[in-house]
Structures are given as C-alpha cells and as structure tokens.
Amino acid sequence: MYDVAIVGAGVIGASIFRELTKYNLKVVILEKEKDVAMGTTRANSAIIHAGYDPEQGTLMAKYNVWGSELFEGLCKELSVPYKRNGSLVIGFNDEEMITLRKMYENGLKNKVRGITLLNREEALRKEPNLSTAIKGALYAPTGAIVGPFEYTIALIENGVVNGGDVRTSARVMQITKQEDVFTLMLEDNSKLRCKYVVNAAGLYADQVHNMVCEESYKILPRRGQYYVMDKSQGEIVSHTIFQCPGKMGKGVLVTPTVHGNLLVGPNSEDLEDRVDVGVTHEGLNAIQKAAKRTTEHINYRESIRNFSGLRALSDRSDFIVEEASVKGFIDVAGMKSPGLSAAPAIALDVVAMLWQIGLTNSLNKTFKPEREQIRFMELSPKDKNELIRKDLRYGTVICRCEGITEGEIIDSIQNVVGATTVDGVKRRCRPGMGRCQGGFCGPRVQEILARELHLNLEDIVLDREGAYILTGKTK
C-alpha cells in the first residue's frame, strides 16, 4: 500500500512527487497518457512570472513570488534550461499607464524584487525593436523563461531515482474510501491502495474530485494558440514582452525561449472540449494582429510550428489547494497562469498540509537532489572529444537542426522514466524541434526507438496510444 498517490503527472503533480521523495514514504504518481507532461505542461508560454499581477492576498500571489524565487536553484539541481531574462509589460496610452502603475504597486505589496516603471525612452533602450508607439513599461528583472516539459520530466526522473514510482497509461476510473484507505481503480482494471490522494489532474481535476467527494468546483478549459518562430527571429527581443492584461488574461506575449527561438501568443478561447488542441486560421491571425502592436519586426514566414494548449481554469477566482470534504483527499486544481511559476511553492505547501492531516514523515537520508543530462552541443571541444572516445554514438548527429546526437537520444530512452514515443524523445532532448520539425531526423528517431525498445517500427507511435506513424511496408 502506498502512503500517497498523486493523480496527474504534469508540472504540479511532478513537483509534489519529487518533494515527497525527500521523505521515507511510498509514493506513486499516476498519468492517464503514455508519457508524463502531456497536458497543459507541454503546451504553454514557458514563462516564470515575477508575481506583480496576482491580487495581493491570493494563493496565486503567494505561490507565484515564492515559486519564482525557487526556480533557478531547482533548474541547476536538475540540469534544466532556465534563463532569468526579465520581463516588460508595455503600455500605449494614459489609461494603460495607470494600469501599469497599479500593477507596480501590487507587485510591491507582493514583495516582487526590483520592479520599476520605465518611460518610453528607457523601455526602448532595453528593447529597441518594440513599437515606438509605446508610452512606457513595467520592468520586472526576476521574470524568467524555462523548458517546462524538460523541467517536469526531470522532477519525475529524480523522484524515481529517490524511490518514487510512476505509472503511465494509468487512467483513474474510480476512487473509493473505506475506513482510512483509498482504493483507486485504473482503466486496466488494476487497483492500488493508499492512505492519501493528491488530485493534480489538471483539466480533469473536477472529475477526479467528484469520484469520491461532493462537487465543489468545475474546470473550464481555455485554449491558447501560439507561433514558434525559427531561431533567425530569436533575438528580436531579449525580455519577455507582455501587453497590458485584459479580462481574458495576460494577452499575447512575445518572448525568446531558452533554446533560442521566439514564441508569440497565446490568444484566448473558452471551450467546453477538454481535448481540442487544434489551431485555427482565425486564432493565428488574431495573434499576428495583436503582436504587431508590440513589434513589427517579426517575419511570420519564419514560423516553424503552430500549436495550442488548454489551460485548466476553474469557476473560482483563485488556485484551489485544500483538503476536500473527504479527509485525506487534497485538491490542487484550477492551475491557470501562473501555475508553472507557482509549482515549486505549491509542492512545499501540499507536503506541509499532508503533515498537518496526519502523514508521518522522516527524512530520506539518501535523497539525491542532483540529476544530470548531457547536452552535447553545449560541451567544450575537449569534453566532446572525450565523450566520443567513451561512446562513439555521441559522435553521430541525428538531428542536424538542433545538433542532437544518437547518444543523447539513447539516453532519453534508457533513463529511469525513458521515452517510448517520438514526441517523448523530442520533449527530452529536442530532435525534431528545429527548422525542419523532424523532416530529416524523424525516421531515424523511430528506428532508434524500435531498436532500443525491441519493437517493430510499426509499433512506434507519435505520442499517444493509436497515434501510429507507419502501418506497414510498401513494396
């Protein structure tokens, strides 16, 4: 029997999972998909917000500022790409400058470090490619960018190394409680028992909650679409650039990524469908139109990919982090922006909450916080040569756009929570993320997966069960 079962292997669930492995506990994290980081975590703006936006006194404000301060150290421990590039919120008229002043004052109340109001000339000195129509900006030096799925995968890998269990393709169908023990029935008809349940199921958190508790909130999907621009556009701005927020959120941003691309988006669409991650002509046009206010220097002919993600809003105005009506069942739900930024702090509070409601704890004295990942192109020439001498597969470049080697791909498959799909490899070490989007390296990645997993090529899927790439040989 497990001490704690976590439902949902996105960034929130993964953060809680890794934090719990610091203690002598039996912990499992369950994910309905074939891999971890498959929901909101794999399709978002990849921004660590400074914390000036959430209203003072809310959980969003508390966790955002706290989480932002924790992120850099965690990314160093886990060998995850992170850059504190700072952010600017730009205003175009007197009304928007009043909004920026209010955000500045709110940021001071939230104890955000270093925030400053800039006039037009000061903002343009920081970002010369901004529209000259701006009137000023709010500058937050603690804003940052990160690899969100790399971070989540690293958390789970490190948690497994420290004694935690992970189960994928493990959709929870039913939860019952008898005396002090929860029983979770999974889609494959297997069962597991645990003393405590943490519900971090994202878009499905309300459905998981309702399996064992009375309904107390609803999840409302909101879709955002994006442009990923080629690295030729990656230096148009160096900071994350926001426009003044509106009733649908923080609006369209323009930001560099930790890998040197430029990200533009999202728009904002309320949906009822919890799986619709399509992109639309109307949505993409709206993004271009909105982003043009920020800068006219983006060449959309250099777009290499469009994608969309679904945010798990709730019908409450704040994050939901609480014990539900059933003792021992904790909801961590409604993780809209700044959910990614808040994740490390939420994990600490959830663990403290578990102690308060009866989970016994003693430190795992063998806990290993560090996790390493080889990124061949970032090594010095000396280190590259030394690595190739040890293993020739690091000398074979598979993805020419990103310079990813066969050795790195094999590492991503053989790790403790290894990739089993083409997109799983992509999220771990980036083959297919470059200009050609896998046009050259995709078939090689399939071959390596099939070889390392001892499967037929036809059995290798893109990302989910049934998402087959090949159906058989041609003559």
C-alpha positions as CSV (number, residue, x, y, z in Angstrom):
1,M,0.0,0.0,0.0
2,Y,1.2,3.5,-0.8
3,D,1.4,6.4,1.6
4,V,0.4,8.9,-1.1
5,A,-1.0,8.5,-4.7
6,I,-0.7,11.6,-6.9
7,V,-3.2,11.7,-9.9
8,G,-1.7,13.7,-12.8
9,A,1.9,13.9,-14.0
10,G,2.0,17.5,-15.1
11,V,4.3,20.1,-13.5
12,I,2.2,20.4,-10.4
13,G,1.9,16.6,-9.7
14,A,5.6,16.2,-10.6
15,S,6.7,18.9,-8.2
16,I,4.7,17.3,-5.3
17,F,6.0,13.9,-6.3
18,R,9.7,14.9,-6.1
19,E,9.2,16.8,-2.9
20,L,7.6,13.8,-1.2
21,T,10.6,11.6,-2.1
22,K,12.7,13.6,0.2
23,Y,11.0,11.6,3.0
24,N,10.7,7.9,3.8
25,L,7.4,7.4,2.1
26,K,6.0,5.1,-0.5
27,V,4.7,7.4,-3.2
28,V,3.3,6.8,-6.7
29,I,2.3,9.3,-9.5
30,L,-0.4,8.2,-12.0
31,E,-0.7,9.5,-15.5
32,K,-3.5,8.6,-17.9
33,E,-1.4,9.2,-21.0
34,K,1.5,7.2,-22.4
35,D,4.1,9.7,-21.1
36,V,4.4,12.4,-18.4
37,A,4.0,16.1,-19.1
38,M,1.3,15.5,-21.8
39,G,-1.3,18.1,-20.8
40,T,-1.1,21.8,-20.1
41,T,2.6,21.3,-19.1
42,R,3.7,20.5,-22.7
43,A,1.9,23.5,-24.3
44,N,2.2,26.8,-22.6
45,S,4.2,30.0,-22.7
46,A,7.2,28.6,-20.7
47,I,7.3,31.7,-18.6
48,I,8.3,32.1,-14.9
49,H,6.3,35.2,-13.9
50,A,7.7,37.7,-11.5
51,G,4.5,38.0,-9.4
52,Y,3.3,41.6,-9.9
53,D,0.0,40.5,-11.5
54,P,-1.9,38.3,-9.0
55,E,-4.0,40.2,-6.4
56,Q,-2.4,40.6,-3.1
57,G,-3.5,38.0,-0.5
58,T,-4.4,35.3,-3.0
59,L,-2.8,31.9,-3.3
60,M,-1.7,32.9,-6.8
61,A,0.3,35.9,-5.4
62,K,1.8,33.9,-2.6
63,Y,2.9,30.9,-4.7
64,N,4.0,32.9,-7.7
65,V,6.5,35.0,-5.9
66,W,7.7,32.2,-3.7
67,G,7.9,29.7,-6.7
68,S,9.8,32.2,-8.9
69,E,12.5,32.5,-6.2
70,L,12.9,28.7,-6.0
71,F,13.0,28.0,-9.8
72,E,16.6,28.9,-10.6
73,G,18.1,26.7,-7.9
74,L,15.9,23.8,-8.8
75,C,16.8,24.0,-12.5
76,K,20.5,24.0,-11.6
77,E,20.0,20.9,-9.5
78,L,18.0,19.1,-12.2
79,S,20.1,20.2,-15.3
80,V,17.1,22.0,-16.9
81,P,17.4,25.0,-19.2
82,Y,16.5,28.2,-17.4
83,K,17.2,31.9,-18.0
84,R,16.3,34.9,-15.9
85,N,15.8,37.3,-18.8
86,G,13.4,39.8,-17.1
87,S,10.0,40.9,-18.4
88,L,8.4,44.1,-19.7
89,V,4.7,45.0,-19.6
90,I,4.1,47.7,-22.2
91,G,1.5,50.5,-22.2
92,F,0.4,52.5,-25.2
93,N,-1.8,55.3,-23.6
94,D,-2.5,57.1,-20.4
95,E,-5.2,54.5,-19.4
96,E,-2.7,51.6,-19.8
97,M,0.0,53.5,-17.9
98,I,-2.5,53.8,-15.0
99,T,-2.9,50.0,-15.2
100,L,0.9,49.6,-15.1
101,R,1.1,51.8,-12.1
102,K,-1.5,49.7,-10.3
103,M,0.4,46.5,-11.3
104,Y,3.6,48.1,-9.9
105,E,2.0,48.9,-6.6
106,N,0.5,45.5,-6.4
107,G,4.0,44.0,-7.1
108,L,5.4,46.0,-4.2
109,K,2.7,44.6,-2.0
110,N,3.5,41.1,-3.2
111,K,7.2,41.8,-2.5
112,V,8.4,41.3,-6.0
113,R,12.1,42.3,-6.2
114,G,13.4,45.0,-8.4
115,I,10.3,46.1,-10.3
116,T,10.5,49.5,-11.9
117,L,8.3,51.8,-14.1
118,L,10.0,52.9,-17.2
119,N,9.3,55.8,-19.6
120,R,9.2,55.3,-23.3
121,E,12.9,56.1,-23.9
122,E,14.0,53.7,-21.1
123,A,11.9,50.9,-22.4
124,L,13.2,51.3,-25.9
125,R,16.8,51.3,-24.7
126,K,16.1,47.9,-23.2
127,E,14.2,46.6,-26.3
128,P,15.0,48.7,-29.4
129,N,12.6,46.6,-31.6
130,L,9.5,47.5,-29.6
131,S,6.9,49.7,-31.2
132,T,7.8,53.4,-31.0
133,A,4.1,54.0,-30.1
134,I,4.6,52.7,-26.6
135,K,4.3,55.2,-23.7
136,G,6.1,53.3,-21.1
137,A,6.6,49.9,-19.4
138,L,6.7,48.0,-16.2
139,Y,10.1,46.2,-15.8
140,A,10.5,43.1,-13.7
141,P,14.1,41.7,-13.6
142,T,13.0,38.5,-11.9
143,G,10.9,37.3,-14.8
144,A,12.4,34.2,-16.4
145,I,12.0,31.5,-19.1
146,V,12.3,27.8,-18.7
147,G,11.9,24.4,-20.5
148,P,8.5,23.4,-18.9
149,F,8.4,19.8,-20.1
150,E,12.1,19.2,-19.6
151,Y,11.6,20.5,-16.0
152,T,8.7,18.2,-15.4
153,I,10.4,15.1,-16.8
154,A,13.5,16.0,-14.7
155,L,11.4,16.2,-11.5
156,I,9.8,12.8,-12.1
157,E,13.1,11.2,-13.1
158,N,14.7,12.5,-9.9
159,G,11.7,11.4,-7.8
160,V,12.0,7.8,-9.2
161,V,15.8,7.8,-8.5
162,N,14.9,8.7,-4.9
163,G,12.4,5.8,-4.5
164,G,9.1,7.0,-6.0
165,D,7.0,5.0,-8.5
166,V,5.5,6.3,-11.7
167,R,2.7,4.6,-13.7
168,T,1.7,5.9,-17.2
169,S,-1.3,4.7,-19.2
170,A,-2.9,4.6,-15.8
171,R,-6.2,6.5,-16.0
172,V,-8.1,6.5,-12.7
173,M,-11.7,5.3,-13.3
174,Q,-13.0,5.1,-9.7
175,I,-11.9,6.1,-6.2
176,T,-13.5,4.7,-3.0
177,K,-12.6,5.1,0.6
178,Q,-13.1,2.5,3.4
179,E,-12.0,3.4,6.9
180,D,-8.7,5.2,6.3
181,V,-7.7,3.7,3.0
182,F,-8.4,4.9,-0.6
183,T,-8.7,2.3,-3.4
184,L,-8.1,3.6,-6.9
185,M,-9.4,1.5,-9.8
186,L,-7.5,2.0,-13.0
187,E,-8.6,1.6,-16.6
188,D,-6.8,-1.7,-17.0
189,N,-8.8,-3.0,-14.0
190,S,-5.9,-3.0,-11.7
191,K,-6.2,-1.4,-8.3
192,L,-3.9,0.4,-5.9
193,R,-4.4,1.4,-2.3
194,C,-3.1,4.4,-0.4
195,K,-3.6,6.5,2.7
196,Y,-3.7,9.9,1.0
197,V,-4.6,11.1,-2.5
198,V,-3.4,14.3,-4.1
199,N,-5.5,15.3,-7.1
200,A,-3.4,17.2,-9.6
201,A,-5.3,16.0,-12.6
202,G,-5.4,19.4,-14.4
203,L,-8.2,19.6,-16.9
204,Y,-9.8,16.6,-15.3
205,A,-9.4,17.6,-11.6
206,D,-13.1,18.2,-11.1
207,Q,-13.9,14.7,-12.5
208,V,-11.4,13.0,-10.2
209,H,-12.6,15.1,-7.2
210,N,-16.2,14.0,-7.9
211,M,-15.3,10.3,-7.8
212,V,-15.1,10.4,-4.1
213,C,-16.2,13.9,-2.9
214,E,-19.3,16.1,-3.4
215,E,-18.9,18.5,-6.3
216,S,-17.4,21.8,-5.2
217,Y,-15.9,23.3,-8.4
218,K,-15.8,23.0,-12.1
219,I,-12.9,23.1,-14.5
220,L,-13.3,25.4,-17.5
221,P,-10.9,24.7,-20.4
222,R,-9.4,27.8,-22.1
223,R,-7.4,27.3,-25.3
224,G,-4.4,29.4,-26.3
225,Q,-2.7,29.1,-29.7
226,Y,1.0,30.0,-30.5
227,Y,3.6,30.6,-33.2
228,V,7.0,29.1,-32.7
229,M,9.5,31.1,-34.8
230,D,12.8,30.0,-36.2
231,K,16.0,30.9,-34.4
232,S,16.5,33.6,-37.0
233,Q,13.9,35.5,-35.1
234,G,15.1,34.7,-31.7
235,E,16.9,37.9,-31.0
236,I,14.2,40.3,-31.9
237,V,13.6,40.8,-28.2
238,S,15.6,39.6,-25.2
239,H,13.0,40.1,-22.5
240,T,9.5,38.6,-22.3
241,I,7.2,41.3,-23.6
242,F,3.6,41.5,-22.3
243,Q,0.9,43.9,-23.3
244,C,-1.5,45.2,-20.6
245,P,-3.7,42.4,-19.3
246,G,-7.4,42.2,-20.2
247,K,-10.4,40.2,-18.9
248,M,-9.2,37.1,-20.7
249,G,-5.8,37.1,-19.2
250,K,-2.3,38.4,-19.8
251,G,-2.8,38.6,-23.6
252,V,-0.4,38.0,-26.5
253,L,3.2,37.9,-25.5
254,V,6.4,37.9,-27.5
255,T,9.3,36.1,-25.8
256,P,12.6,34.4,-26.5
257,T,12.8,30.7,-25.5
258,V,15.6,29.1,-23.6
259,H,16.6,27.3,-26.8
260,G,16.9,30.5,-28.9
261,N,13.6,30.6,-30.7
262,L,10.9,33.2,-30.5
263,L,7.4,32.4,-29.1
264,V,4.4,34.5,-30.0
265,G,0.9,34.0,-28.4
266,P,-1.4,33.0,-27.0
267,N,-4.9,34.0,-27.9
268,S,-7.6,33.1,-25.5
269,E,-10.7,31.0,-26.3
270,D,-13.1,29.4,-23.7
271,L,-14.1,25.9,-24.8
272,E,-16.2,23.0,-23.4
273,D,-14.0,20.4,-25.1
274,R,-11.1,19.2,-22.9
275,V,-9.1,17.7,-25.7
276,D,-9.4,20.2,-28.5
277,V,-5.8,21.5,-29.1
278,G,-6.3,22.4,-32.7
279,V,-5.1,25.7,-34.3
280,T,-7.3,27.9,-36.4
281,H,-6.8,30.4,-39.2
282,E,-8.8,32.9,-37.2
283,G,-6.8,32.4,-34.0
284,L,-3.4,32.7,-35.6
285,N,-4.5,35.8,-37.5
286,A,-5.6,37.3,-34.2
287,I,-2.2,36.6,-32.7
288,Q,-0.4,38.3,-35.5
289,K,-2.6,41.3,-35.3
290,A,-2.2,41.6,-31.5
291,A,1.6,41.0,-31.6
292,K,2.0,43.7,-34.3
293,R,1.2,46.3,-31.6
294,T,4.3,45.0,-29.7
295,T,6.7,44.9,-32.6
296,E,6.5,45.0,-36.4
297,H,9.9,43.2,-36.7
298,I,8.6,39.6,-36.7
299,N,8.7,37.8,-40.0
300,Y,6.0,35.2,-39.9
301,R,7.4,33.4,-42.9
302,E,10.0,32.2,-40.4
303,S,7.3,30.3,-38.4
304,I,8.3,26.7,-38.0
305,R,5.4,25.4,-36.0
306,N,2.0,26.3,-34.6
307,F,0.5,24.7,-31.5
308,S,-2.2,25.2,-28.9
309,G,-2.6,24.3,-25.3
310,L,-5.5,24.1,-22.9
311,R,-5.4,25.9,-19.5
312,A,-7.4,24.4,-16.6
313,L,-9.3,27.4,-15.2
314,S,-11.9,26.8,-12.5
315,D,-15.1,28.5,-11.6
316,R,-13.2,30.0,-8.6
317,S,-11.1,33.1,-8.9
318,D,-8.0,31.6,-7.2
319,F,-6.0,28.4,-7.1
320,I,-7.6,25.5,-5.3
321,V,-5.1,24.0,-2.8
322,E,-7.1,22.4,0.0
323,E,-8.2,19.2,1.7
324,A,-11.6,18.2,0.2
325,S,-14.7,17.2,2.1
326,V,-13.3,13.6,2.3
327,K,-10.4,13.5,4.8
328,G,-7.0,12.7,3.2
329,F,-8.0,13.8,-0.3
330,I,-6.2,17.0,-1.3
331,D,-7.2,19.1,-4.4
332,V,-4.6,21.0,-6.3
333,A,-6.7,22.4,-9.1
334,G,-7.6,25.4,-11.2
335,M,-3.9,25.9,-12.1
336,K,-4.2,28.7,-14.6
337,S,-1.3,31.2,-15.1
338,P,0.9,31.5,-13.1
339,G,0.6,27.8,-12.4
340,L,4.0,26.9,-13.8
341,S,5.7,29.6,-11.8
342,A,3.9,28.6,-8.6
343,A,4.6,24.9,-8.9
344,P,7.6,24.6,-6.6
345,A,6.0,26.6,-3.8
346,I,2.7,24.7,-4.1
347,A,4.6,21.4,-3.7
348,L,6.1,22.6,-0.4
349,D,2.7,23.7,0.9
350,V,0.9,20.5,-0.1
351,V,3.6,18.4,1.7
352,A,3.2,20.6,4.8
353,M,-0.6,20.1,4.5
354,L,-0.1,16.3,4.4
355,W,1.9,16.5,7.6
356,Q,-0.8,18.5,9.3
357,I,-3.5,16.0,8.4
358,G,-1.6,13.0,9.7
359,L,1.0,11.8,7.2
360,T,4.1,10.7,9.2
361,N,7.4,11.9,8.0
362,S,11.1,11.2,8.4
363,L,13.8,12.5,6.1
364,N,15.1,10.3,3.3
365,K,18.8,10.5,4.3
366,T,19.8,9.1,0.9
367,F,17.9,11.7,-1.1
368,K,19.9,12.8,-4.2
369,P,18.9,16.2,-5.4
370,E,21.0,16.4,-8.5
371,R,20.2,15.0,-11.9
372,E,22.4,15.3,-14.9
373,Q,21.7,15.4,-18.6
374,I,24.2,15.5,-21.4
375,R,23.6,18.3,-24.0
376,F,26.4,17.6,-26.5
377,M,26.3,20.9,-28.4
378,E,26.8,22.8,-25.1
379,L,30.0,20.9,-24.2
380,S,33.6,22.3,-24.8
381,P,35.5,20.7,-27.7
382,K,37.7,18.9,-25.2
383,D,34.6,17.4,-23.4
384,K,33.0,16.5,-26.7
385,N,36.1,14.5,-27.9
386,E,36.4,12.8,-24.5
387,L,32.7,11.8,-24.6
388,I,33.0,10.4,-28.2
389,R,36.1,8.4,-27.2
390,K,34.0,6.7,-24.5
391,D,30.9,6.2,-26.7
392,L,31.0,6.7,-30.5
393,R,27.3,7.3,-30.6
394,Y,27.8,10.8,-29.3
395,G,29.7,11.5,-32.5
396,T,26.7,10.7,-34.7
397,V,24.4,13.7,-35.2
398,I,20.8,12.6,-35.8
399,C,19.1,16.0,-35.7
400,R,21.0,18.4,-37.8
401,C,18.9,21.4,-37.0
402,E,19.5,21.2,-33.2
403,G,22.7,19.2,-33.3
404,I,21.3,16.2,-31.3
405,T,23.4,13.1,-31.3
406,E,22.4,9.4,-31.2
407,G,24.0,9.1,-27.7
408,E,21.6,11.8,-26.4
409,I,18.6,10.1,-27.9
410,I,19.6,6.7,-26.4
411,D,20.0,8.4,-23.0
412,S,16.4,9.8,-23.3
413,I,15.1,6.3,-24.0
414,Q,17.2,4.4,-21.3
415,N,16.6,6.9,-18.5
416,V,14.6,5.8,-15.5
417,V,11.4,7.4,-17.0
418,G,12.5,6.8,-20.6
419,A,10.8,7.9,-23.8
420,T,8.7,5.4,-25.6
421,T,7.3,7.7,-28.3
422,V,8.7,10.0,-31.0
423,D,7.4,13.1,-29.1
424,G,8.7,11.6,-25.9
425,V,12.2,11.7,-27.3
426,K,11.5,15.2,-28.6
427,R,10.5,16.6,-25.3
428,R,13.5,15.1,-23.5
429,C,16.4,16.1,-25.9
430,R,14.9,18.1,-28.8
431,P,15.3,16.1,-32.1
432,G,12.5,17.5,-34.3
433,M,12.3,20.8,-32.6
434,G,14.4,22.6,-35.2
435,R,13.6,24.3,-38.5
436,C,12.7,21.1,-40.4
437,Q,10.5,19.9,-37.5
438,G,11.6,16.3,-37.8
439,G,11.5,16.1,-41.6
440,F,15.0,14.6,-41.7
441,C,15.5,13.1,-38.2
442,G,12.0,11.8,-37.5
443,P,12.6,8.4,-39.3
444,R,16.0,7.9,-37.6
445,V,14.4,8.6,-34.2
446,Q,11.8,5.9,-34.9
447,E,14.5,3.5,-35.9
448,I,16.4,4.1,-32.7
449,L,13.3,3.8,-30.5
450,A,12.4,0.5,-32.2
451,R,15.9,-0.8,-31.8
452,E,16.3,0.2,-28.1
453,L,12.8,-0.9,-27.1
454,H,13.0,-4.1,-29.1
455,L,9.8,-3.2,-31.0
456,N,8.8,-3.2,-34.7
457,L,8.9,0.1,-36.5
458,E,5.1,0.0,-36.9
459,D,4.7,-0.2,-33.1
460,I,6.3,3.2,-32.6
461,V,3.7,6.0,-32.1
462,L,3.9,9.7,-32.3
463,D,2.7,10.5,-28.7
464,R,-0.5,8.6,-27.6
465,E,-1.9,5.1,-28.0
466,G,-3.1,4.7,-31.5
467,A,-1.1,7.6,-33.0
468,Y,0.7,5.3,-35.4
469,I,3.2,6.8,-38.0
470,L,3.7,3.6,-40.0
471,T,1.2,0.9,-40.8
472,G,3.4,-1.5,-42.8
473,K,6.0,-1.8,-45.6
474,T,5.4,-0.7,-49.1
475,K,6.5,-2.9,-52.0
